[in-house]
């Protein structure tokens, strides 16, 4: 069943998210609280976390994009079904409700990733002057933190515009409870059902595009971080080699000088 596949992907996404934040965290994009990156007092631990998180975040975004594509395709199937019947049966509409709620969750997942990666950029910029200098060379002097904020605002505005065009508000889909209540209200007639399917299909298509853009941002950020980490590692290796060379050096022989003789 499609629903079981969605549940499996949702679990996979949750596992990936936990891997990105291996320590207990009270953070979240919805609350605006500090993420795990800000809670690491040790700079070495912060660097190790960032080195391991890039692939995990990329995998998470891939899974989210695939889930959005599946929801988009499934909603299209429901639209075709509705064109041939007066109203979708209750059990089919239950599947629709689940898909639309999963879509709401996808939006939240994307916002959380953008928030977390933005925090990583901010923390590195605050703690390491070499990283702050490197990121200042980005186009137009922007930081990744501000770029993620622009992405987040654009994504929210796009969704809000789609909802407004259908006579709906962002608040009606901002939580699971509000989403399910809105879907129940739209289930009473074919017109309401078709509107919900059309809105869901359009938002799903938007999320496929937006997650691809977010994935590109993450890839750029991780490339820059990799450059900085490699430079830092080279500097550390050079310093270590110099220390080892210093301590291995032999003391030069104390010969060839003048003999000290007492003068009376």
N, C-alpha and C positions, 0 to 999 in steps of 0.2 A: 504493500500500500504506500501511496505517496506520503501520507502522514507519518508512517513509521520511519521513512527515509528522512523526513524533515527532523524528526526527533533525534535520530542518530547524528545528523549534522549539527543540531543544536548542542548535543552533548559534546561532540568533537570541538566545537567552537569554545565551549565553556572550559574544556581541558586545556586548550591552547591559551586561553586568557589566563588561566591559573598558572601556566608555565611561564608566562611573561612576568607575573608577579608572584614569585615563589614564596614570599613571606606574607603573613597575614596583613591585609590592608583594609582600611575603611574607606578607600577612595572610590570615586565613580564620577562619570561625566555629568550625571544628573544632579549630584549634590555639590559639585565643584570642590570637593575635599582634596587634600594632597594625595598624590599617587605614591606608589612604592618607591619611585625614583627619588622623591623628596625626603623619604624616611631613612635613606641610607646615609649615615653619618660618615662612614669610611669610604674614602674616594676609591680605594682599590676594589671594594665590593661593588661600587657603582659602575666602574669600568667593566668588571667581569659580567655584570648583569646586562649591560648594553651590548657587549660582544656576543652574548648568547641569545638575545631577544630578537634580533633582526629577522632571522629565518622563521622563527615562531610567529612573529607578527605578520610576515608575508603569507605564511600558510593560513593563518586565521582570516586574512582578507580574501584569499582565494576561496576558502570555504563559504564565507559570507556571500561573495559574488555568485558562486554556484547555486547557493540556496535562493538568492533573489531571482536568478534566471529560471529556476524550477518553479517558483511561485508565479512568475510572469507567464510561463507556458501553461501552468495549470489553470490560472484565472482565464486565460484565453479559451481553454477548453470549456470552462463553465459558461463563458459568454456565448459560445456556439450552442451549447445545450439549451440555454435560456431562450435563444431565438426560435427554438422549435417546441417550446412548451410555455404554458401560461405562467408558471412559477416553478422554481426549483424545489424539489422535495425537501423536507426537513433534514433528512440525513445528509443530503448533498450540501445544503446550506450550512450544516455544521462543519463540513470540510472547508467551505469558503471562509467561515468565521475563523477557523484555525489558521488558515493560510494568511489572512489579513493580520491576525495577531502576530504571527511569525514575522511578517513584513515590518510591523511596528518594532519588533525586537531587533531586526536587522539595522534599522535606523539608529537605535540606541547603541548597538555594538560599534557602528562606524564612528559615532560621536565619541564614544569612550576611547577608542584607539587614537583618534586625533588628539583628544585631551591628554592622554598619557604620553604620546610622542612629543607633544608640545612641551609638557613638563620636563621631559628628558632634555630637550634643547635648552630650556631655561636653566636647569640645574647645572648642566655642563658649562654654559656660558658664565654662570656665577662663580663656579669653583675653579675653572681652568682658564687662565688668560690666553693661552695658546689656542684653545678652542674658540673663545670669543673673537679672537682676531681672525680666525679662519672663516667663521660664518659671516663676518662682516663683508666678505667678498661676494656674497650672493647677489643676484640681479636686483638692482634698485635698492640695495642695502637692506632688504627685508631679512628677518630671521625666520627660521622654520616655525617658530612659535606663532608669529603673526600670519604666516602662510596657512597654517592649520586653522587658525581662527577664521580666516577668510573662507576656507573650504567649508568649515562648519556652518558659518552664517549663510553661505550660498545654498548649501544643502537644505537647511531649515526653511529658507525663503522660497526655494523651489517647491518644496512639499506644501508649504502653506498656500502658495499660489494655486497649486493643483486642487487643493481642498476648497479654496474660496470659489474657484470656477464651478465647483459642484454644489455650492451652497453649504459647505461644511467649514468647520474651524479646526485649527491645529489642536485646540484643547480637547476636541472630541476623540483624538487619537493619541494623546500624549501618555496615556497609561493603559495597562491591560484592562482595567475595569471600565474606563471610559470608552475604549475601543469596542469591547464586547457589548456595552450598552448601546452604542451607536449602531453596531451591526444588527443587533436584535430589532432596533427601531426600523431599520431599512429592509428587514426581511419580510414585511407584511404584504408587499406587492411586487409585481414584476418590475415596475419602474424603479423602485428603491433598490431591488437586487441588482438590476443592470447598472445603476449609478455606482453602487459599491464595487462591482466588478471592474467597471471602467476606471474608477479612481485608483483601485488597487493595482490594476494592470499598468497604469501610467506611472505610479510611484515606484513600482517594482522595476520598470524600465529605467527610471531616473537613478535608482540605487545601483543598478548594474554599472551605469556610466560613472556615477559618483565614486563608487568603490574602486573602480579602475584608476580614477584620478588620485584617490587617496593612496592606493598602492604605489603609484608613481612617486608621490611625495615621500612616502616612507623609503622607497628605494633610493631616492636622491639623498635623503637624510642619512641613511645607513652608509652610503658611499662616502659622504663627507666625514662621517664619524670614523669609518674605516681608514680613511686617509690620515685623519688626526691620530688615531690609535697607533697606526703603523709608524708615524713620525715619532710619537712619544716612546714607542717600544725601541726604535732605533737609537734614540737619545739615551734611554736607560741601558741598553746593551753596550753602547759606547762608553758610558760612565763606568759600568761594571768592568769592562775590559781594561780601562785605565787604572782602576783600583787594583785589579789583579796584577797588572804589570808593575805597579808601584811596589806592592808587597813581595813580589817575586824578585825584585832587583837585588843584586848583591852589593855589599858595601865595598867601595873601591879600596885597593890596598894603600896603607899609610906608609909608603916608602918613597924614596927619592927626594925627601926634604932635607933641610939642614939639620945637623945633629945639635941638640941643645947641650951646650957645655957651660959649666959654671965659670963665671968671670970674677976673679978676685981683685 
